[in-house]
């Protein structure tokens, strides 16, 4: 019985390690979300953050660059602020 439990535990650790490696290799991690939890609002956007929204329907829409300013508002990354 103990041998079966140890084998199951070892397999679980191996699968978790493989899963971690896959997540790190694909770039999915703690900083892959464009928002953070907020106490008042459901979530808030990260300040001064830019990322590329990967779109699987690339034939309809290309990858979209999304950018947030110093207050967490959506801005156009191609236009520089004038103030």
Secondary structure as GFF3:
##gff-version 3
##sequence-region A 1 83
A	DSSP	alpha_helix	2	26	.	.	.	ID=ss1
A	DSSP	three_ten_helix	30	32	.	.	.	ID=ss2
A	DSSP	beta_strand	35	37	.	.	.	ID=ss3
A	DSSP	beta_strand	43	45	.	.	.	ID=ss4
A	DSSP	beta_strand	49	53	.	.	.	ID=ss5
A	DSSP	beta_strand	64	68	.	.	.	ID=ss6
A	DSSP	beta_strand	74	75	.	.	.	ID=ss7
###
